[in-house]
């Protein structure tokens, strides 16, 4: 189950194969950011079926720098 703070991989679209952190959830959509191209202030709205769950959670994801560092440590950047 994908939830807020999850690290996910995009399976479709322009950002395919990129890693992101889920900023918030709204029904069957997740708002994702990577801190670089997709900022926390303007996250990408993506359907849950287009996201692949990893078994990792971001502890801090309130700033772009925290998200970039989390994804870098995870091995996505």
N, C-alpha and C positions, 0 to 999 in steps of 0.2 A: 504494500500500500504506500503510495507516494503521499507525503505530508510536508508541511511547512518545515524548511530547514534541510530537506533531503538533497543530496547531490544526485543529479540525473544526467543521462546522456540523451541528446536529441536523436531520434530515429528518422526524422523526415524534415524536409524544408531546407532553407538556406543555411541553417546552422547545424545540419546533419553531422553527427559524430562529435559534436562539441559537448563539453561538460558545463553544467549550470547548477545554480543553487535555487531552490524553490523559495521565492519570497513570500508568496501567499497563494491561497487556493480559493476558487470560486466555482462551486459545482463541479463540472467535468473539465474545468480549465485550471491550469497552473500558470502563475506569473513567474518567469524565470529571469535570472541575471547572471552574467559572468564577471561583472566588474570592469570589463574592458570595452567590448562592443555594445553590450547590453548593460546599461547602468541600473543601479538600484532605483534611481529617480524615475526611470522609464523602462520598466521590465517588459519582456516579450510575453504576450498572452499565447499559450500553446495548449492544445488539447492533450489530455492525459494519455490517449492512445498513441501519441507521437513521441512519448517519453519512455525511456528505459530506466527502471529503478536500479540504483546501486545500493549496496547495503551500508551506506555511509551517511552520516548526518553532519552538517556544519554546526559548530558550536556558536560561532559568531557570524552574523550575516547582515549587519545593519549598515555597513559602509562598503564602498567599492573595493577599498584596499583589503578589508577582511575577507571578502569573497574571492578576490584574486589570490590571496595567500592560501586560502582553504583549497581552492582548485589546484593550485600549484603543488601543494603538499600531497594532494590526492593523486597527482600525476597527469592532470588534464591540460596544463599549459606548458 
